[in-house]
Amino acid sequence: MKTRLLMTTIALAVMSIGGAMAQDAAPATIYGSQLMTRQERMEYRNQMRTLKTQQERNAFRLEHHTRMQERAKERGMTLPDTPPAAGGGMGPGRAAGGMGMGGPGMGGGRGRGAP
């Protein structure tokens, strides 16, 4: 019984740490995230969650793209002309590293060289 409780506690702690890591990993999908503060990235994600339609989200992304282009120019940097494709963020079955279920490390315990 104590072992089961300990295992549950450990699992919850690992999931909590993984969730925090996933939040930090997510900004890579935000255009110009390297030019944004952590607070700005959180605000961006929160704003995206409040938008109701794909059309609203696309308009918000384009506005953000323009702001990030201007910010990059001010800092003497360049960003790609095209923003990342819509829907590149985390969704069902996506892990923080971008791999879904069954990605690297999810094998059935077979060693190196196993088929």
N, CA, C and O atoms as CSV, one atom per row, in Angstrom:
chain,resi,resn,atom,element,x,y,z
A,1,MET,N,N,0.825,-1.189,0.000
A,1,MET,CA,C,0.000,0.000,0.000
A,1,MET,C,C,0.868,1.250,0.000
A,1,MET,O,O,0.618,2.183,-0.764
A,2,LYS,N,N,1.907,1.272,0.872
A,2,LYS,CA,C,2.804,2.423,0.921
A,2,LYS,C,C,3.558,2.574,-0.395
A,2,LYS,O,O,3.788,3.692,-0.856
A,3,THR,N,N,3.935,1.474,-0.989
A,3,THR,CA,C,4.651,1.521,-2.267
A,3,THR,C,C,3.771,2.135,-3.344
A,3,THR,O,O,4.236,2.943,-4.147
A,4,ARG,N,N,2.515,1.757,-3.361
A,4,ARG,CA,C,1.584,2.302,-4.361
A,4,ARG,C,C,1.414,3.809,-4.177
A,4,ARG,O,O,1.383,4.554,-5.157
A,5,LEU,N,N,1.305,4.259,-2.933
A,5,LEU,CA,C,1.171,5.681,-2.632
A,5,LEU,C,C,2.428,6.432,-3.065
A,5,LEU,O,O,2.341,7.509,-3.655
A,6,LEU,N,N,3.592,5.863,-2.772
A,6,LEU,CA,C,4.855,6.475,-3.172
A,6,LEU,C,C,4.950,6.576,-4.689
A,6,LEU,O,O,5.345,7.617,-5.215
A,7,MET,N,N,4.597,5.518,-5.392
A,7,MET,CA,C,4.649,5.514,-6.859
A,7,MET,C,C,3.693,6.556,-7.435
A,7,MET,O,O,4.033,7.241,-8.400
A,8,THR,N,N,2.512,6.680,-6.857
A,8,THR,CA,C,1.545,7.681,-7.309
A,8,THR,C,C,2.090,9.078,-7.094
A,8,THR,O,O,1.969,9.934,-7.971
A,9,THR,N,N,2.688,9.317,-5.939
A,9,THR,CA,C,3.268,10.623,-5.631
A,9,THR,C,C,4.380,10.963,-6.606
A,9,THR,O,O,4.442,12.086,-7.107
A,10,ILE,N,N,5.248,10.020,-6.879
A,10,ILE,CA,C,6.343,10.234,-7.826
A,10,ILE,C,C,5.792,10.523,-9.221
A,10,ILE,O,O,6.264,11.429,-9.907
A,11,ALA,N,N,4.802,9.756,-9.630
A,11,ALA,CA,C,4.204,9.968,-10.960
A,11,ALA,C,C,3.606,11.362,-11.076
A,11,ALA,O,O,3.774,12.019,-12.103
A,12,LEU,N,N,2.913,11.822,-10.045
A,12,LEU,CA,C,2.328,13.168,-10.065
A,12,LEU,C,C,3.411,14.237,-10.122
A,12,LEU,O,O,3.259,15.238,-10.822
A,13,ALA,N,N,4.492,14.035,-9.397
A,13,ALA,CA,C,5.593,15.001,-9.411
A,13,ALA,C,C,6.221,15.071,-10.794
A,13,ALA,O,O,6.508,16.162,-11.288
A,14,VAL,N,N,6.438,13.926,-11.422
A,14,VAL,CA,C,7.020,13.890,-12.766
A,14,VAL,C,C,6.095,14.565,-13.767
A,14,VAL,O,O,6.559,15.312,-14.628
A,15,MET,N,N,4.797,14.314,-13.667
A,15,MET,CA,C,3.841,14.948,-14.586
A,15,MET,C,C,3.841,16.456,-14.384
A,15,MET,O,O,3.730,17.205,-15.355
A,16,SER,N,N,3.962,16.910,-13.161
A,16,SER,CA,C,3.989,18.338,-12.866
A,16,SER,C,C,5.222,18.986,-13.474
A,16,SER,O,O,5.129,20.053,-14.082
A,17,ILE,N,N,6.363,18.356,-13.315
A,17,ILE,CA,C,7.603,18.876,-13.896
A,17,ILE,C,C,7.506,18.861,-15.413
A,17,ILE,O,O,7.919,19.818,-16.068
A,18,GLY,N,N,6.970,17.798,-15.975
A,18,GLY,CA,C,6.807,17.709,-17.426
A,18,GLY,C,C,5.909,18.802,-17.963
A,18,GLY,O,O,6.174,19.349,-19.034
A,19,GLY,N,N,4.842,19.132,-17.232
A,19,GLY,CA,C,3.942,20.202,-17.652
A,19,GLY,C,C,4.641,21.542,-17.665
A,19,GLY,O,O,4.443,22.340,-18.582
A,20,ALA,N,N,5.466,21.800,-16.646
A,20,ALA,CA,C,6.216,23.053,-16.596
A,20,ALA,C,C,7.216,23.120,-17.734
A,20,ALA,O,O,7.404,24.181,-18.330
A,21,MET,N,N,7.857,22.007,-18.043
A,21,MET,CA,C,8.812,21.978,-19.149
A,21,MET,C,C,8.099,22.193,-20.478
A,21,MET,O,O,8.621,22.874,-21.360
A,22,ALA,N,N,6.922,21.622,-20.625
A,22,ALA,CA,C,6.170,21.782,-21.870
A,22,ALA,C,C,5.782,23.231,-22.077
A,22,ALA,O,O,5.771,23.706,-23.212
A,23,GLN,N,N,5.461,23.951,-20.999
A,23,GLN,CA,C,5.117,25.360,-21.136
A,23,GLN,C,C,6.308,26.152,-21.624
A,23,GLN,O,O,6.143,27.071,-22.426
A,24,ASP,N,N,7.516,25.822,-21.163
A,24,ASP,CA,C,8.697,26.520,-21.620
A,24,ASP,C,C,9.069,26.105,-23.043
A,24,ASP,O,O,9.644,26.901,-23.785
A,25,ALA,N,N,8.750,24.880,-23.429
A,25,ALA,CA,C,9.084,24.414,-24.758
A,25,ALA,C,C,8.140,24.988,-25.811
A,25,ALA,O,O,8.555,25.175,-26.955
A,26,ALA,N,N,6.903,25.269,-25.470
A,26,ALA,CA,C,5.907,25.746,-26.405
A,26,ALA,C,C,6.271,27.004,-27.158
A,26,ALA,O,O,5.889,27.129,-28.321
A,27,PRO,N,N,7.008,27.973,-26.549
A,27,PRO,CA,C,7.269,29.206,-27.272
A,27,PRO,C,C,7.971,29.024,-28.606
A,27,PRO,O,O,7.914,29.924,-29.445
A,28,ALA,N,N,8.623,27.909,-28.833
A,28,ALA,CA,C,9.287,27.709,-30.112
A,28,ALA,C,C,8.294,27.780,-31.269
A,28,ALA,O,O,8.697,28.048,-32.401
A,29,THR,N,N,7.021,27.549,-31.015
A,29,THR,CA,C,6.028,27.602,-32.075
A,29,THR,C,C,5.467,29.007,-32.265
A,29,THR,O,O,4.674,29.231,-33.180
A,30,ILE,N,N,5.861,29.950,-31.423
A,30,ILE,CA,C,5.400,31.324,-31.560
A,30,ILE,C,C,6.406,32.073,-32.418
A,30,ILE,O,O,7.599,32.097,-32.114
A,31,TYR,N,N,5.924,32.676,-33.479
A,31,TYR,CA,C,6.801,33.416,-34.371
A,31,TYR,C,C,7.500,34.526,-33.594
A,31,TYR,O,O,6.842,35.332,-32.936
A,32,GLY,N,N,8.817,34.572,-33.664
A,32,GLY,CA,C,9.579,35.607,-32.992
A,32,GLY,C,C,9.688,35.426,-31.492
A,32,GLY,O,O,10.001,36.377,-30.775
A,33,SER,N,N,9.435,34.220,-31.005
A,33,SER,CA,C,9.441,33.992,-29.554
A,33,SER,C,C,10.778,34.353,-28.922
A,33,SER,O,O,10.828,34.730,-27.751
A,34,GLN,N,N,11.863,34.240,-29.688
A,34,GLN,CA,C,13.178,34.562,-29.146
A,34,GLN,C,C,13.318,36.059,-28.850
A,34,GLN,O,O,14.239,36.475,-28.148
A,35,LEU,N,N,12.407,36.855,-29.386
A,35,LEU,CA,C,12.424,38.297,-29.153
A,35,LEU,C,C,11.428,38.714,-28.073
A,35,LEU,O,O,11.301,39.899,-27.766
A,36,MET,N,N,10.732,37.751,-27.505
A,36,MET,CA,C,9.677,38.027,-26.532
A,36,MET,C,C,10.121,37.641,-25.135
A,36,MET,O,O,10.950,36.750,-24.950
A,37,THR,N,N,9.549,38.336,-24.145
A,37,THR,CA,C,9.783,37.946,-22.758
A,37,THR,C,C,8.870,36.768,-22.425
A,37,THR,O,O,7.933,36.465,-23.163
A,38,ARG,N,N,9.150,36.132,-21.337
A,38,ARG,CA,C,8.300,35.019,-20.890
A,38,ARG,C,C,6.859,35.505,-20.696
A,38,ARG,O,O,5.909,34.812,-21.059
A,39,GLN,N,N,6.708,36.701,-20.122
A,39,GLN,CA,C,5.377,37.278,-19.906
A,39,GLN,C,C,4.656,37.486,-21.236
A,39,GLN,O,O,3.468,37.185,-21.350
A,40,GLU,N,N,5.360,37.996,-22.234
A,40,GLU,CA,C,4.743,38.213,-23.547
A,40,GLU,C,C,4.314,36.895,-24.175
A,40,GLU,O,O,3.258,36.828,-24.804
A,41,ARG,N,N,5.112,35.853,-24.016
A,41,ARG,CA,C,4.729,34.547,-24.565
A,41,ARG,C,C,3.488,34.016,-23.870
A,41,ARG,O,O,2.606,33.452,-24.518
A,42,MET,N,N,3.410,34.192,-22.549
A,42,MET,CA,C,2.211,33.746,-21.821
A,42,MET,C,C,0.985,34.527,-22.285
A,42,MET,O,O,-0.085,33.952,-22.481
A,43,GLU,N,N,1.143,35.837,-22.458
A,43,GLU,CA,C,0.023,36.664,-22.912
A,43,GLU,C,C,-0.415,36.267,-24.325
A,43,GLU,O,O,-1.608,36.237,-24.627
A,44,TYR,N,N,0.558,35.964,-25.180
A,44,TYR,CA,C,0.244,35.524,-26.544
A,44,TYR,C,C,-0.605,34.251,-26.494
A,44,TYR,O,O,-1.651,34.166,-27.138
A,45,ARG,N,N,-0.143,33.265,-25.721
A,45,ARG,CA,C,-0.883,31.999,-25.637
A,45,ARG,C,C,-2.274,32.213,-25.050
A,45,ARG,O,O,-3.249,31.631,-25.526
A,46,ASN,N,N,-2.364,33.047,-24.019
A,46,ASN,CA,C,-3.672,33.317,-23.420
A,46,ASN,C,C,-4.603,33.989,-24.421
A,46,ASN,O,O,-5.785,33.651,-24.496
A,47,GLN,N,N,-4.079,34.931,-25.183
A,47,GLN,CA,C,-4.899,35.606,-26.190
A,47,GLN,C,C,-5.382,34.609,-27.247
A,47,GLN,O,O,-6.546,34.639,-27.647
A,48,MET,N,N,-4.489,33.730,-27.695
A,48,MET,CA,C,-4.873,32.731,-28.700
A,48,MET,C,C,-5.999,31.833,-28.167
A,48,MET,O,O,-6.895,31.445,-28.917
A,49,ARG,N,N,-5.946,31.511,-26.886
A,49,ARG,CA,C,-6.991,30.658,-26.291
A,49,ARG,C,C,-8.347,31.346,-26.250
A,49,ARG,O,O,-9.381,30.681,-26.313
A,50,THR,N,N,-8.353,32.672,-26.146
A,50,THR,CA,C,-9.628,33.389,-26.041
A,50,THR,C,C,-10.292,33.606,-27.394
A,50,THR,O,O,-11.498,33.845,-27.454
A,51,LEU,N,N,-9.528,33.528,-28.482
A,51,LEU,CA,C,-10.102,33.773,-29.806
A,51,LEU,C,C,-10.986,32.600,-30.214
A,51,LEU,O,O,-10.623,31.439,-30.027
A,52,LYS,N,N,-12.135,32.915,-30.768
A,52,LYS,CA,C,-13.157,31.896,-31.028
A,52,LYS,C,C,-13.019,31.199,-32.384
A,52,LYS,O,O,-13.286,30.002,-32.492
A,53,THR,N,N,-12.605,31.936,-33.414
A,53,THR,CA,C,-12.587,31.353,-34.753
A,53,THR,C,C,-11.167,31.286,-35.308
A,53,THR,O,O,-10.269,31.992,-34.849
A,54,GLN,N,N,-10.988,30.430,-36.294
A,54,GLN,CA,C,-9.697,30.322,-36.961
A,54,GLN,C,C,-9.352,31.646,-37.655
A,54,GLN,O,O,-8.186,32.035,-37.719
A,55,GLN,N,N,-10.361,32.320,-38.163
A,55,GLN,CA,C,-10.148,33.611,-38.822
A,55,GLN,C,C,-9.584,34.636,-37.824
A,55,GLN,O,O,-8.668,35.385,-38.162
A,56,GLU,N,N,-10.121,34.672,-36.612
A,56,GLU,CA,C,-9.610,35.584,-35.576
A,56,GLU,C,C,-8.167,35.230,-35.207
A,56,GLU,O,O,-7.328,36.114,-35.034
A,57,ARG,N,N,-7.891,33.936,-35.088
A,57,ARG,CA,C,-6.536,33.511,-34.744
A,57,ARG,C,C,-5.556,33.863,-35.853
A,57,ARG,O,O,-4.439,34.299,-35.575
A,58,ASN,N,N,-5.959,33.679,-37.104
A,58,ASN,CA,C,-5.079,34.025,-38.222
A,58,ASN,C,C,-4.785,35.522,-38.256
A,58,ASN,O,O,-3.648,35.925,-38.499
A,59,ALA,N,N,-5.800,36.343,-38.013
A,59,ALA,CA,C,-5.612,37.792,-37.990
A,59,ALA,C,C,-4.664,38.182,-36.851
A,59,ALA,O,O,-3.793,39.033,-37.030
A,60,PHE,N,N,-4.834,37.561,-35.689
A,60,PHE,CA,C,-3.958,37.840,-34.550
A,60,PHE,C,C,-2.520,37.441,-34.878
A,60,PHE,O,O,-1.585,38.178,-34.566
A,61,ARG,N,N,-2.339,36.264,-35.513
A,61,ARG,CA,C,-1.000,35.810,-35.897
A,61,ARG,C,C,-0.340,36.791,-36.867
A,61,ARG,O,O,0.843,37.103,-36.728
A,62,LEU,N,N,-1.102,37.275,-37.845
A,62,LEU,CA,C,-0.535,38.214,-38.821
A,62,LEU,C,C,-0.128,39.525,-38.154
A,62,LEU,O,O,0.924,40.083,-38.466
A,63,GLU,N,N,-0.953,40.013,-37.243
A,63,GLU,CA,C,-0.622,41.233,-36.501
A,63,GLU,C,C,0.650,41.015,-35.680
A,63,GLU,O,O,1.539,41.867,-35.653
A,64,HIS,N,N,0.723,39.873,-35.019
A,64,HIS,CA,C,1.894,39.530,-34.214
A,64,HIS,C,C,3.132,39.415,-35.108
A,64,HIS,O,O,4.213,39.871,-34.735
A,65,HIS,N,N,2.974,38.812,-36.271
A,65,HIS,CA,C,4.073,38.653,-37.230
A,65,HIS,C,C,4.662,40.022,-37.585
A,65,HIS,O,O,5.880,40.198,-37.611
A,66,THR,N,N,3.785,40.981,-37.856
A,66,THR,CA,C,4.229,42.331,-38.213
A,66,THR,C,C,4.991,42.969,-37.054
A,66,THR,O,O,6.041,43.578,-37.259
A,67,ARG,N,N,4.463,42.831,-35.840
A,67,ARG,CA,C,5.134,43.401,-34.663
A,67,ARG,C,C,6.510,42.777,-34.456
A,67,ARG,O,O,7.467,43.479,-34.129
A,68,MET,N,N,6.616,41.466,-34.644
A,68,MET,CA,C,7.893,40.791,-34.434
A,68,MET,C,C,8.894,41.169,-35.524
A,68,MET,O,O,10.088,41.285,-35.248
A,69,GLN,N,N,8.426,41.363,-36.755
A,69,GLN,CA,C,9.309,41.817,-37.835
A,69,GLN,C,C,9.892,43.191,-37.485
A,69,GLN,O,O,11.085,43.433,-37.667
A,70,GLU,N,N,9.037,44.080,-36.984
A,70,GLU,CA,C,9.487,45.423,-36.602
A,70,GLU,C,C,10.479,45.348,-35.437
A,70,GLU,O,O,11.497,46.040,-35.439
A,71,ARG,N,N,10.184,44.522,-34.464
A,71,ARG,CA,C,11.069,44.375,-33.306
A,71,ARG,C,C,12.428,43.829,-33.739
A,71,ARG,O,O,13.468,44.300,-33.279
A,72,ALA,N,N,12.415,42.843,-34.618
A,72,ALA,CA,C,13.666,42.266,-35.106
A,72,ALA,C,C,14.486,43.325,-35.850
A,72,ALA,O,O,15.701,43.411,-35.670
A,73,LYS,N,N,13.831,44.118,-36.674
A,73,LYS,CA,C,14.522,45.169,-37.432
A,73,LYS,C,C,15.160,46.187,-36.487
A,73,LYS,O,O,16.294,46.615,-36.701
A,74,GLU,N,N,14.426,46.572,-35.441
A,74,GLU,CA,C,14.951,47.505,-34.443
A,74,GLU,C,C,16.205,46.968,-33.775
A,74,GLU,O,O,17.090,47.736,-33.398
A,75,ARG,N,N,16.283,45.652,-33.627
A,75,ARG,CA,C,17.421,45.024,-32.944
A,75,ARG,C,C,18.496,44.559,-33.923
A,75,ARG,O,O,19.466,43.913,-33.526
A,76,GLY,N,N,18.323,44.884,-35.190
A,76,GLY,CA,C,19.315,44.497,-36.190
A,76,GLY,C,C,19.320,43.014,-36.492
A,76,GLY,O,O,20.348,42.453,-36.873
A,77,MET,N,N,18.179,42.384,-36.322
A,77,MET,CA,C,18.048,40.952,-36.562
A,77,MET,C,C,17.097,40.726,-37.730
A,77,MET,O,O,16.380,41.635,-38.148
A,78,THR,N,N,17.102,39.518,-38.243
A,78,THR,CA,C,16.125,39.153,-39.264
A,78,THR,C,C,15.397,37.891,-38.819
A,78,THR,O,O,15.968,37.016,-38.168
A,79,LEU,N,N,14.140,37.821,-39.181
A,79,LEU,CA,C,13.311,36.646,-38.934
A,79,LEU,C,C,12.853,36.121,-40.287
A,79,LEU,O,O,12.837,36.870,-41.263
A,80,PRO,N,N,12.484,34.854,-40.360
A,80,PRO,CA,C,11.956,34.343,-41.622
A,80,PRO,C,C,10.741,35.165,-42.052
A,80,PRO,O,O,10.001,35.678,-41.212
A,81,ASP,N,N,10.544,35.283,-43.356
A,81,ASP,CA,C,9.416,36.067,-43.855
A,81,ASP,C,C,8.076,35.424,-43.535
A,81,ASP,O,O,7.088,36.120,-43.300
A,82,THR,N,N,8.044,34.126,-43.526
A,82,THR,CA,C,6.764,33.459,-43.293
A,82,THR,C,C,6.669,32.960,-41.865
A,82,THR,O,O,7.609,32.354,-41.351
A,83,PRO,N,N,5.529,33.215,-41.217
A,83,PRO,CA,C,5.347,32.698,-39.854
A,83,PRO,C,C,5.195,31.187,-39.885
A,83,PRO,O,O,4.925,30.618,-40.943
A,84,PRO,N,N,5.367,30.517,-38.732
A,84,PRO,CA,C,5.173,29.067,-38.696
A,84,PRO,C,C,3.744,28.712,-39.080
A,84,PRO,O,O,2.822,29.505,-38.890
A,85,ALA,N,N,3.574,27.535,-39.612
A,85,ALA,CA,C,2.246,27.082,-40.019
A,85,ALA,C,C,1.308,27.045,-38.829
A,85,ALA,O,O,1.714,26.696,-37.721
A,86,ALA,N,N,0.065,27.400,-39.056
A,86,ALA,CA,C,-0.948,27.364,-37.993
A,86,ALA,C,C,-1.104,25.938,-37.512
A,86,ALA,O,O,-0.985,24.993,-38.291
A,87,GLY,N,N,-1.371,25.787,-36.227
A,87,GLY,CA,C,-1.617,24.454,-35.676
A,87,GLY,C,C,-0.356,23.706,-35.332
A,87,GLY,O,O,-0.412,22.504,-35.073
A,88,GLY,N,N,0.800,24.384,-35.319
A,88,GLY,CA,C,2.044,23.714,-35.011
A,88,GLY,C,C,2.279,23.520,-33.532
A,88,GLY,O,O,3.292,22.940,-33.141
A,89,GLY,N,N,1.366,23.993,-32.700
A,89,GLY,CA,C,1.541,23.906,-31.260
A,89,GLY,C,C,1.219,22.526,-30.730
A,89,GLY,O,O,1.008,21.579,-31.487
A,90,MET,N,N,1.187,22.435,-29.429
A,90,MET,CA,C,0.904,21.148,-28.810
A,90,MET,C,C,-0.586,20.853,-28.875
A,90,MET,O,O,-1.413,21.732,-28.632
A,91,GLY,N,N,-0.911,19.658,-29.193
A,91,GLY,CA,C,-2.297,19.240,-29.269
A,91,GLY,C,C,-2.422,17.846,-28.707
A,91,GLY,O,O,-1.478,17.337,-28.101
A,92,PRO,N,N,-3.554,17.222,-28.892
A,92,PRO,CA,C,-3.727,15.871,-28.370
A,92,PRO,C,C,-2.654,14.924,-28.893
A,92,PRO,O,O,-2.399,14.871,-30.096
A,93,GLY,N,N,-2.038,14.190,-28.002
A,93,GLY,CA,C,-1.047,13.203,-28.402
A,93,GLY,C,C,0.309,13.786,-28.730
A,93,GLY,O,O,1.187,13.065,-29.205
A,94,ARG,N,N,0.506,15.080,-28.488
A,94,ARG,CA,C,1.795,15.692,-28.789
A,94,ARG,C,C,2.565,15.880,-27.490
A,94,ARG,O,O,2.007,16.349,-26.498
A,95,ALA,N,N,3.812,15.526,-27.492
A,95,ALA,CA,C,4.655,15.714,-26.315
A,95,ALA,C,C,5.445,17.000,-26.465
A,95,ALA,O,O,5.461,17.602,-27.538
A,96,ALA,N,N,6.096,17.420,-25.398
A,96,ALA,CA,C,6.843,18.675,-25.416
A,96,ALA,C,C,7.901,18.671,-26.495
A,96,ALA,O,O,8.196,19.725,-27.057
A,97,GLY,N,N,8.483,17.528,-26.807
A,97,GLY,CA,C,9.512,17.446,-27.835
A,97,GLY,C,C,8.936,17.361,-29.229
A,97,GLY,O,O,9.690,17.225,-30.192
A,98,GLY,N,N,7.634,17.436,-29.366
A,98,GLY,CA,C,7.010,17.396,-30.675
A,98,GLY,C,C,6.660,15.994,-31.142
A,98,GLY,O,O,6.119,15.825,-32.235
A,99,MET,N,N,6.955,14.998,-30.343
A,99,MET,CA,C,6.669,13.632,-30.741
A,99,MET,C,C,5.382,13.177,-30.067
A,99,MET,O,O,5.132,13.503,-28.907
A,100,GLY,N,N,4.588,12.441,-30.780
A,100,GLY,CA,C,3.374,11.889,-30.200
A,100,GLY,C,C,3.662,10.579,-29.519
A,100,GLY,O,O,4.823,10.240,-29.288
A,101,MET,N,N,2.638,9.845,-29.197
A,101,MET,CA,C,2.813,8.554,-28.551
A,101,MET,C,C,3.627,7.647,-29.456
A,101,MET,O,O,3.437,7.636,-30.672
A,102,GLY,N,N,4.515,6.903,-28.870
A,102,GLY,CA,C,5.297,5.953,-29.647
A,102,GLY,C,C,6.551,6.550,-30.243
A,102,GLY,O,O,7.189,5.920,-31.087
A,103,GLY,N,N,6.922,7.749,-29.828
A,103,GLY,CA,C,8.138,8.387,-30.334
A,103,GLY,C,C,9.365,7.762,-29.699
A,103,GLY,O,O,9.265,6.744,-29.013
A,104,PRO,N,N,10.529,8.371,-29.926
A,104,PRO,CA,C,11.758,7.833,-29.342
A,104,PRO,C,C,11.606,7.672,-27.832
A,104,PRO,O,O,11.015,8.515,-27.157
A,105,GLY,N,N,12.145,6.590,-27.329
A,105,GLY,CA,C,12.075,6.328,-25.901
A,105,GLY,C,C,10.805,5.627,-25.482
A,105,GLY,O,O,10.624,5.332,-24.300
A,106,MET,N,N,9.926,5.356,-26.419
A,106,MET,CA,C,8.649,4.730,-26.072
A,106,MET,C,C,8.612,3.280,-26.539
A,106,MET,O,O,7.539,2.686,-26.644
A,107,GLY,N,N,9.773,2.714,-26.816
A,107,GLY,CA,C,9.817,1.348,-27.338
A,107,GLY,C,C,9.370,0.323,-26.322
A,107,GLY,O,O,9.060,0.650,-25.177
A,108,GLY,N,N,9.343,-0.900,-26.752
A,108,GLY,CA,C,8.852,-1.985,-25.908
A,108,GLY,C,C,9.954,-2.635,-25.094
A,108,GLY,O,O,9.830,-3.804,-24.729
A,109,GLY,N,N,11.025,-1.919,-24.798
A,109,GLY,CA,C,12.073,-2.462,-23.962
A,109,GLY,C,C,13.112,-3.253,-24.727
A,109,GLY,O,O,13.953,-3.913,-24.117
A,110,ARG,N,N,13.074,-3.201,-26.051
A,110,ARG,CA,C,14.069,-3.925,-26.844
A,110,ARG,C,C,15.376,-3.149,-26.799
A,110,ARG,O,O,15.372,-1.919,-26.809
A,111,GLY,N,N,16.464,-3.848,-26.750
A,111,GLY,CA,C,17.793,-3.223,-26.695
A,111,GLY,C,C,18.246,-2.762,-28.064
A,111,GLY,O,O,17.497,-2.838,-29.038
A,112,ARG,N,N,19.463,-2.290,-28.129
A,112,ARG,CA,C,20.052,-1.842,-29.388
A,112,ARG,C,C,20.106,-2.975,-30.395
A,112,ARG,O,O,20.361,-4.128,-30.048
A,113,GLY,N,N,19.869,-2.635,-31.613
A,113,GLY,CA,C,19.967,-3.615,-32.679
A,113,GLY,C,C,18.777,-4.532,-32.791
A,113,GLY,O,O,18.732,-5.368,-33.693
A,114,ALA,N,N,17.814,-4.404,-31.906
A,114,ALA,CA,C,16.640,-5.256,-31.982
A,114,ALA,C,C,15.769,-4.802,-33.151
A,114,ALA,O,O,15.742,-3.611,-33.459
A,115,PRO,N,N,15.057,-5.717,-33.809
A,115,PRO,CA,C,14.239,-5.328,-34.979
A,115,PRO,C,C,13.089,-4.422,-34.599
A,115,PRO,O,O,12.315,-4.011,-35.463
